[in-house]
C-alpha cells in the first residue's frame, strides 16, 4: 500500500530548489495574508472576498497591461488604486451598516461579495486562460544544478518584505495609522476619544485591497495561469499563513505565509506518501492544527474574553 | 386592516391546516406531470425553463440546505464545508452504483453511516474552534474536496477530473400509475394543457419516478429534522446557539450536542449528495468545491435561517435563480444584452441584499405577510365557565 511506503527525498540540490520555491510562493501567500490580517486586525472579520478582490485587481492589471499595452508597473499601480477605491466603496455600502461586533452577518456578506466578484470577473473577461506578464526580468540570479533563484523569486520576496515595512511604518508613524491601531485595539474607546471609526475602517479595507492586488499580481505570473479560479487555492494558503503567523500580526502574516510556502513545496513534495495534489489539504491541516493547539498563532496576541 | 385572530385548535384553524396540507399534496403530485416536458414561459423576450430535472435538483439542494440549517441555523455553528459531505454522499452513491452495481437507494446504507461518522469526526475539533475560525476551517475543507476526488489513487473509482458518470438508470416500476395520473390531469380544463402530451416517453417517465423517489427521501429528512427540532435535543441545540454558557450551566452537554449537530448535518448532506447523483447520473469534482458550499449558505439565508420551510425555499431559490439568471439575455430598460454566468452574481447580490432587508429570509417574509391576514393565537379558556 502506498500509505506505508514512507520515503523522503534527501538530494541536497533538489532540497535547495524546493526551499527556494517555497520562499517564492510563500512570500506571495504572505503578502495576501498581510491583506487578510489588516482587515482582521481592524474589524475582527475574516474577509473571504479578499482573494476575489485581488482577482479583480489582477484582471484590471491584465486589461491595462496586455489589452491596452501599458507598462506592467503602471498597470498594476492603477489597478491597486482602483481596487482600493472599490473596497472603500464596498466598506461604506455593505459593511458599515452592520453591527461591527456581530461577526457572522459580516462574514456572510463577504461570502456574497466572493460570489458576486468572482462571477463579475468571469462574465466580463470570460473564463479563458490568460497570462499576466511578470514585473521582474526573466533569468536567474544564480543557479546550482537544478536549484535556481530567479529574479522574480527574489523580487517577490523583497516586495513582500517591503510591503511589511511600509505597513509597519504606516501604522507606527502616521496619524491614520495611529487611529487604525486605536480602533483595532478598542473600538468603543477609540470612538469615545473622537476617532472617526468608519473612515478608519474604510482606510483599512482600501489598504488591504491594494496589498491583496499587489500580492496577486506578484503571484499569478509564477503560477503561469490566470483564470477566475486562480485565487481560490491561493486564498486557502494565505489563510493558513495568516493563521500560522497569528491573525492580527502583520509580521506573522509574512513569516506564516513563507512557512506555509515551505510546507507546500518542501514537506509535501519530499515526503512520498503525501500526494502532491493534496497541497491545499496540507494548508487546511496547518490551519486546523494552529487553531487547535495555539489559536493565537506564532506572533498573534492571545484573546482574553471576559464572561 | 386588523388581522383576523384564529384560536389554535378551533375548527377554522383545523380547516386552514387541512386545506394547506391537501393543497400541498395535490400540488406535489401534479408538479412532475406538468413539468416533465419543460414549461417555457416567456418574459420580456427571454425564454425560461422549468423542467423536471431542475425540480429534482432543487429537492436535493433543499435537503442539503436543511443539513446546513440544523448546524448553522439552529445550532449557530457557521459551516462553509458542507459541500464536503454532499460530495462524499454523491461520490459514494456514484461509485457503488457504477463500480459495484448496487441500486441507487441501497447505497444509502453506506452513505448514511459514513457521512455521520465523518461529520462526528469533523465535529470533534469544531468543539474547540468557534465562530469565524470554524468558518475558516470548514472553508478549507470545502476547498480540499475536489483535489481529494481527483487523487490518482482513487482514479479507478472516481475517474478524476473527468467526473463520474453513472450509466445505471432508474426504471419506474410497472405498478406506478404514471399514465393514469397523466390522463386524470389532462382532463382538468386549463391546467391539463400544461402537460403538453398524452403519453410520456421513457425518459420523461424516469424523471417522474425519480421525482417521487426524491420527494419520499426529502420528506423523510424533513420529518427527521422537524422531530429533532421539536424534541429535547433540538431545544438543546437552539439553547446552545442562543447562549452557550447559559446552556452549559443548564446542564446541556455541549460537546455531545455540538458534535451531534455536525453528525446530523453531515448525514443530511450526504443523503442530499445521493439525491443529486440520482437526479444527474453524474458527479463532477469541480462542482463540489467552495462555490457549492457558499451556495448552500445562500440557500440558508435566502430561504430562512432556523426555519424548516426556509430550507425548501432556499433549495429551490438557488437552483432556479441561477438557471433563470443565465437564461435572462434581454433586460428591459438596459441597453445591452447579457450573457455568461450571471446566476452566481445574482445569488451573491441576493445574499447581501437579503442580509439588509430581510435577515429572516423569504420564509420569514411569507410568515409576516400571512400574519397580516390572520393570526393563530392560543386557545382561551373553555366557554361558559366562571372561576368563582
Interface residues (C-beta under 8 A of the other chain):
Chain A: X2 X44 X45 X46 X48 X94 X97 X98 X103 X104 X105 X107 X108 X109 X111 X112 X113 X114 X115 X116 X117 X118 X119 X120 X122 X123 X126 X232 X233 X236 X239 X240 X243 X275 X277 X278 X280 X281 X283 X284 X287 X288 X291 X292 X295 X307
Chain B: X78 X80 X125 X128 X129 X131 X132 X133 X135 X136 X137 X139 X140 X141 X143 X144 X147 X148 X150 X151 X152 X153 X245 X289 X290 X291 X294 X295 X297 X298 X301 X339 X340 X341 X342 X343 X344 X345 X347 X348 X349 X350 X351 X352 X355 X356 X359
